[in-house]
């Protein structure tokens, strides 16, 4: 009886050692599809899409889009800004520091998301259907409410009761 328990322990130990020796190899194989890129000093990346495009702040309060090894900095509307989100079409959302409004950069132009009413707004995310989420303050005193902006229908929904 002692022999069979000892043999079972040896088998379990051998399997454990085999698993431990294979785990680093499988991790190395899984990680081999990734590369690490140094974006530079003072760069604050905020989002990445499935294509590998990165957005953020370049350290000089300029929003940036990093794509295919190239930095493209662009200003939020009316001045400096930061990019917080990007979808798989390369559409970028963020906030202009100068105007205090959320913006959308579609690859060619930068425009305020809600430009026709006084507000302070921040856009944090955008999905592949160009639906944008963020925070908005209409009267500059009561605080922020969450919003959902649908670019296709040009509609703004304000969350209540959150």
For each residue, the residues with C-beta under 8 A, 3 or more apart:
1: 4 5
2: 5 6
3: 6 7
4: 1 7 8
5: 1 2 8 9
6: 2 3 9 10
7: 3 4 10 11
8: 4 5 11 12
9: 5 6 12 13
10: 6 7 13 14
11: 7 8 14 15
12: 8 9 15 16
13: 9 10 16 17
14: 10 11 17 18
15: 11 12 18 19
16: 12 13 19 20
17: 13 14 20 21
18: 14 15 21 22
19: 15 16 22 23
20: 16 17 23
21: 17 18 24 25
22: 18 19 25 26
23: 19 20 26 27
24: 21 27 28
25: 21 22 28 29
26: 22 23 29 30
27: 23 24 30 31
28: 24 25 31 32
29: 25 26 32
30: 26 27 33
31: 27 28 34
32: 28 29
33: 30
34: 31
35:
36:
37:
38:
39: 43 45 54 66
40: 43
41: 59
42: 58 59 60
43: 39 40 56 57 58 59 64
44: 56 57 59 82
45: 39 48 54 55 56 66
46: 55 56 57 82 83 84 85
47: 54 55 56 83 84 85 86 125
48: 45 52 53 54 55 86
49: 52 53 86 87 88 90
50: 88
51: 67 88 90
52: 48 49 67
53: 48 49 65 66 67 86 90
54: 39 45 47 48 65 66 67 86
55: 45 46 47 48 63 64 65 66 83 84 85 86 92 94
56: 43 44 45 46 47 63 64 82 83
57: 43 44 46 61 62 63 64 82 83
58: 42 43 61 62 63 64 71 73
59: 41 42 43 44
60: 42 80
61: 57 58 80 81 82 97
62: 57 58 73 74 75 80 81
63: 55 56 57 58 73 74 75 76 81 82 83 92 94 105
64: 43 55 56 57 58 71 72 73 74 83
65: 53 54 55 71 72 74 83 86 90 92 105
66: 39 45 53 54 55 69 70 71 72
67: 51 52 53 54 70 72 90
68:
69: 66
70: 66 67
71: 58 64 65 66
72: 64 65 66 67
73: 58 62 63 64
74: 62 63 64 65 105 110
75: 62 63 79 80 81 96 110
76: 63 79 80 81 82 94 95 96 97 98 99 101 103 110
77: 81 96 98 99 101 103 110 111 112
78: 96 98 99 101
79: 75 76 96 97 98 99
80: 60 61 62 75 76 96 97 98
81: 61 62 63 75 76 77 94 95 96 97 98 103
82: 44 46 56 57 61 63 76 94 95 97
83: 46 47 55 56 57 63 64 65 86 92 93 94 105
84: 46 47 55 93 94 95 122 123 124 125
85: 46 47 55 92 93 94 123 124 125 126 132
86: 47 48 49 53 54 55 65 83 90 91 92 93 126
87: 49 90 91 126 127 128 130
88: 49 50 51 128
89: 128 130
90: 49 51 53 65 67 86 87 107
91: 86 87 104 105 106 107 126 130
92: 55 63 65 83 85 86 104 105 126
93: 83 84 85 86 102 103 104 105 113 123 124 125 126 132 134
94: 55 63 76 81 82 83 84 85 102 103 105 123
95: 76 81 82 84 100 101 102 103 121 122 123
96: 75 76 77 78 79 80 81 99 100 101 102 103 112
97: 61 76 79 80 81 82 100
98: 76 77 78 79 80 81
99: 76 77 78 79 96 112
100: 95 96 97 119 120 121
101: 76 77 78 95 96 112 113 114 115 119 120 121
102: 93 94 95 96 112 113 114 121 122 123 132 134 136
103: 76 77 81 93 94 95 96 110 111 112 113 123
104: 91 92 93 110 111 113 123 126 130 132 151
105: 63 65 74 83 91 92 93 94 109 110
106: 91 109 111
107: 90 91
108:
109: 105 106
110: 74 75 76 77 103 104 105
111: 77 103 104 106 115
112: 77 96 99 101 102 103 115
113: 93 101 102 103 104 121 123 132 134 149
114: 101 102 117 119 121 136 147 149 156
115: 101 111 112
116:
117: 114 138
118: 138 140
119: 100 101 114 136 137 138
120: 100 101 136 137 140 144
121: 95 100 101 102 113 114 134 135 136 137 147
122: 84 95 102 134 135 136 144
123: 84 85 93 94 95 102 103 104 113 126 132 133 134 149
124: 84 85 93 133 134 135
125: 47 84 85 93 132 133 134
126: 85 86 87 91 92 93 104 123 130 131 132 133
127: 87 130 131
128: 87 88 89
129: 150 152
130: 87 89 91 104 126 127 150 151 152
131: 126 127 148 149 150 151
132: 85 93 102 104 113 123 125 126 147 148 149 150 151
133: 123 124 125 126 146 147 148 149
134: 93 102 113 121 122 123 124 125 146 147 149
135: 121 122 124 144 145 146 147
136: 102 114 119 120 121 122 144 145 146 147 158
137: 119 120 121 140 142 143 144 145
138: 117 118 119 142 145
139: 142
140: 118 120 137
141:
142: 137 138 139
143: 137
144: 120 122 135 136 137
145: 135 136 137 138 158 159 160 162
146: 133 134 135 136 158 159 162
147: 114 121 132 133 134 135 136 156 157 158 159
148: 131 132 133 156 157 159
149: 113 114 123 131 132 133 134 155 156 157
150: 129 130 131 132 153 154 155 156 157
151: 104 130 131 132 154
152: 129 130
153: 150
154: 150 151
155: 149 150
156: 114 147 148 149 150
157: 147 148 149 150
158: 136 145 146 147
159: 145 146 147 148 162
160: 145
161:
162: 145 146 159
